[in-house]
Amino acid sequence: MTMNLSTEQYYINEQSDFFNYMVDMRLFKNKKTYYDYMTRLKYVSRMFRLDKSLTKEKVAEIIEELKRTRNERDHYNTLSGVSDIASGLNRFLEYVESDYRKQLDDSILSEEKRVQEDVMLSVTEKEAIIKSRVGQGYFRQRLLDYWEGCSVTHCQTYPLLIASHIRPWRKSDNIQRLDVFNGLLLTPNLDKLFDKGYISFDKKGLIICSDFLPFTDRKILGVVPSLRLEHIDDKHQPYMQYHRENCLL
């Protein structure tokens, strides 16, 4: 069966990776600028398909159409507004044309190699650090012992629970990679939302939901405002702050 996606859904399926691309490339100093670009593209995605099929020619067509119809819109209906959208589209095109995913995979492999070649680490330590990247081994067991179930729902079907780093593995040093306070134990839906930056948690452990996660999908995924971490320690705070500032869409 063929699934027909709305034009907006194509962008929704790309926006997390696009956001991470901008952050990893350090394109802007102010996080608000990242949000501005995301918001512009979300607006355009309601009218045009934005995904990895985007081309330079298609960007030019979209910009010309937005200029032609600007008096028909309530937003971005000035030449300056269209120019802002054009800037966002060109950034998205850079992402589409880049080998970002390959660069990301290569950087992880390079970091794993660096761990393996570190003469200051024992074989056991190297194994623990590398396994922690995929939430296995020593790191996962420590999280199971600490949380005794999902960090949010307290689900105790352990085979389903995923050990997640709060500050991503590739952005952490070896101590942080094994630190139990840099980890959450989450059900698959919450883990994916957290990993992709659609949710985070505030200083009191209450869930924060990204504006870029559609309300209809929040309901489907069981994301409600009352969700919170079972508890939160002071030692979690630096990691959670990093996630809010660098990973939350």
C-alpha positions as CSV (number, residue, x, y, z in Angstrom):
1,M,0.0,0.0,0.0
2,T,1.3,3.4,-0.9
3,M,1.2,6.1,1.8
4,N,0.3,9.6,0.6
5,L,2.1,12.2,2.7
6,S,1.0,15.8,3.0
7,T,3.7,18.2,1.8
8,E,4.3,19.3,5.4
9,Q,5.0,15.7,6.5
10,Y,7.9,15.5,4.1
11,Y,9.6,18.4,6.0
12,I,8.6,17.0,9.4
13,N,10.5,13.9,8.5
14,E,13.6,15.9,7.8
15,Q,13.5,18.7,10.3
16,S,15.4,16.9,13.2
17,D,18.3,16.0,11.0
18,F,18.3,19.5,9.4
19,F,18.4,21.1,12.9
20,N,21.3,18.8,14.0
21,Y,23.1,19.7,10.7
22,M,22.9,23.4,11.5
23,V,24.0,22.9,15.1
24,D,26.9,20.6,14.2
25,M,28.0,23.0,11.4
26,R,27.8,25.9,14.0
27,L,26.1,28.0,11.4
28,F,24.8,30.6,13.9
29,K,25.8,31.8,17.3
30,N,22.2,32.5,18.5
31,K,19.9,29.5,19.0
32,K,16.9,31.7,18.1
33,T,18.3,31.9,14.5
34,Y,18.0,28.1,14.2
35,Y,14.4,28.3,15.3
36,D,13.8,31.1,12.8
37,Y,15.0,28.9,10.0
38,M,13.0,25.9,11.2
39,T,9.9,28.0,11.5
40,R,10.2,29.6,8.0
41,L,10.6,26.2,6.4
42,K,7.7,24.7,8.3
43,Y,5.5,27.5,6.9
44,V,6.7,26.9,3.4
45,S,6.3,23.1,3.8
46,R,2.6,23.5,3.9
47,M,2.6,24.6,0.3
48,F,5.7,22.9,-1.2
49,R,7.4,19.6,-0.7
50,L,10.7,20.0,1.2
51,D,12.8,16.9,1.4
52,K,15.9,15.4,-0.1
53,S,14.5,15.7,-3.6
54,L,14.9,19.5,-3.4
55,T,17.1,21.1,-6.1
56,K,18.5,24.5,-6.8
57,E,16.0,24.8,-9.6
58,K,13.1,23.9,-7.4
59,V,14.2,26.5,-4.8
60,A,14.2,29.2,-7.5
61,E,10.7,28.1,-8.5
62,I,9.4,28.3,-4.9
63,I,10.9,31.7,-4.3
64,E,9.3,33.1,-7.6
65,E,6.0,31.6,-6.6
66,L,6.2,33.2,-3.1
67,K,7.0,36.6,-4.6
68,R,4.1,36.3,-7.0
69,T,1.6,35.3,-4.3
70,R,2.9,37.4,-1.4
71,N,-0.1,39.7,-1.3
72,E,-2.3,36.6,-0.8
73,R,-0.6,35.6,2.5
74,D,-0.8,36.8,6.1
75,H,2.9,35.9,6.8
76,Y,6.1,36.5,4.9
77,N,4.1,38.8,2.6
78,T,6.8,41.4,2.1
79,L,9.9,41.2,-0.1
80,S,12.0,41.1,3.1
81,G,9.8,38.1,4.3
82,V,10.3,36.3,1.0
83,S,14.1,37.0,1.3
84,D,14.1,35.4,4.8
85,I,12.4,32.3,3.4
86,A,14.9,32.2,0.5
87,S,17.7,32.2,3.1
88,G,16.0,29.2,4.9
89,L,15.5,27.3,1.7
90,N,19.1,27.8,0.6
91,R,20.3,26.5,4.0
92,F,18.0,23.5,3.7
93,L,19.4,22.9,0.2
94,E,23.0,22.9,1.6
95,Y,21.9,20.2,4.1
96,V,20.3,18.2,1.3
97,E,23.4,18.4,-0.9
98,S,25.8,17.7,1.9
99,D,27.0,14.3,3.0
100,Y,26.0,15.1,6.6
101,R,24.9,11.6,7.5
102,K,28.1,10.1,6.2
103,Q,30.1,12.7,8.0
104,L,28.3,11.9,11.2
105,D,28.9,8.2,10.8
106,D,32.5,8.8,10.0
107,S,33.0,11.0,13.1
108,I,31.5,8.3,15.3
109,L,33.8,5.6,13.8
110,S,36.8,8.0,14.2
111,E,35.9,8.5,17.9
112,E,35.5,4.8,18.5
113,K,38.9,4.2,16.9
114,R,40.4,6.9,19.2
115,V,39.0,5.1,22.2
116,Q,40.4,1.8,21.0
117,E,43.9,3.3,20.5
118,D,43.9,5.1,23.9
119,V,46.8,3.4,25.8
120,M,45.5,4.9,29.1
121,L,42.4,2.8,29.0
122,S,42.2,-0.9,29.8
123,V,40.5,-3.4,27.4
124,T,37.5,-3.5,29.8
125,E,37.2,0.3,29.9
126,K,37.4,0.5,26.1
127,E,34.7,-2.1,25.7
128,A,32.4,-0.4,28.3
129,I,32.8,3.0,26.6
130,I,32.1,1.7,23.1
131,K,29.2,-0.4,24.2
132,S,27.7,2.6,26.0
133,R,27.2,4.3,22.6
134,V,24.4,1.9,21.8
135,G,23.2,1.7,25.3
136,Q,24.6,-1.7,26.2
137,G,26.9,-3.3,28.7
138,Y,28.0,-1.5,31.9
139,F,26.2,1.8,31.1
140,R,22.9,0.1,30.6
141,Q,23.2,-2.0,33.7
142,R,24.0,1.1,35.8
143,L,20.9,2.8,34.5
144,L,18.8,-0.3,35.2
145,D,20.1,-0.3,38.8
146,Y,19.6,3.4,39.2
147,W,16.1,3.9,37.6
148,E,14.6,0.4,38.2
149,G,12.4,1.0,35.2
150,C,11.6,3.7,32.6
151,S,12.8,7.1,33.9
152,V,9.4,8.6,33.1
153,T,6.7,5.9,33.0
154,H,8.4,3.4,35.4
155,C,7.6,0.6,32.8
156,Q,9.5,-2.4,34.1
157,T,9.5,-4.5,30.9
158,Y,13.3,-4.2,30.8
159,P,13.9,-5.7,27.3
160,L,11.9,-2.9,25.8
161,L,13.7,-0.1,27.6
162,I,16.5,1.8,25.9
163,A,19.5,3.3,27.6
164,S,19.9,6.9,26.3
165,H,22.6,9.4,26.8
166,I,21.4,12.9,27.8
167,R,24.4,14.6,26.4
168,P,25.0,12.6,23.2
169,W,27.8,10.0,23.2
170,R,29.8,11.7,20.5
171,K,29.6,15.0,22.3
172,S,30.8,13.5,25.7
173,D,34.2,12.6,27.1
174,N,34.9,9.1,28.3
175,I,33.9,9.9,31.9
176,Q,30.6,11.4,30.8
177,R,29.9,8.4,28.5
178,L,29.8,6.1,31.5
179,D,28.2,8.5,34.0
180,V,24.9,7.2,35.2
181,F,23.7,10.8,35.6
182,N,24.2,11.2,31.9
183,G,21.6,8.6,31.1
184,L,17.9,8.0,31.0
185,L,16.1,4.6,30.6
186,L,13.2,5.2,28.3
187,T,10.4,3.3,26.5
188,P,11.0,3.2,22.7
189,N,8.7,6.1,21.8
190,L,10.1,8.4,24.5
191,D,13.7,7.4,23.6
192,K,13.2,8.3,19.9
193,L,11.5,11.6,20.8
194,F,14.3,12.5,23.2
195,D,17.1,11.4,20.8
196,K,15.6,13.4,17.9
197,G,15.1,16.5,20.1
198,Y,11.3,16.5,20.2
199,I,11.2,16.4,23.9
200,S,13.4,17.3,26.8
201,F,13.0,17.9,30.6
202,D,13.1,21.1,32.7
203,K,15.1,21.6,35.9
204,K,12.2,19.9,37.9
205,G,12.0,17.0,35.5
206,L,8.8,18.1,33.8
207,I,8.6,17.3,30.2
208,I,9.2,20.0,27.6
209,C,7.7,19.3,24.1
210,S,9.1,21.0,21.0
211,D,6.9,23.2,19.0
212,F,8.0,21.3,16.0
213,L,6.2,18.1,17.2
214,P,2.7,18.2,15.8
215,F,-0.1,18.1,18.4
216,T,-1.8,15.2,16.6
217,D,1.4,13.2,16.9
218,R,1.8,14.0,20.6
219,K,-1.6,12.5,21.3
220,I,-0.7,9.4,19.2
221,L,2.6,8.9,21.0
222,G,1.1,9.5,24.5
223,V,3.0,12.7,25.1
224,V,1.1,14.7,27.7
225,P,2.1,17.8,29.8
226,S,2.0,15.8,33.0
227,L,4.8,13.5,32.1
228,R,7.9,13.9,34.2
229,L,11.1,12.1,35.3
230,E,10.6,9.9,38.3
231,H,13.2,12.0,40.0
232,I,16.0,14.3,39.0
233,D,19.3,14.8,40.9
234,D,21.6,17.8,40.9
235,K,24.1,15.7,38.9
236,H,21.6,15.4,36.1
237,Q,21.3,19.1,35.7
238,P,24.4,20.0,33.6
239,Y,23.6,17.2,31.2
240,M,19.9,18.1,30.9
241,Q,20.8,21.8,30.4
242,Y,23.1,20.7,27.5
243,H,20.2,18.7,26.0
244,R,17.8,21.6,26.3
245,E,20.3,24.1,24.8
246,N,21.7,21.9,22.0
247,C,19.4,19.1,21.2
248,L,15.8,20.3,21.8
249,L,14.2,21.5,18.6
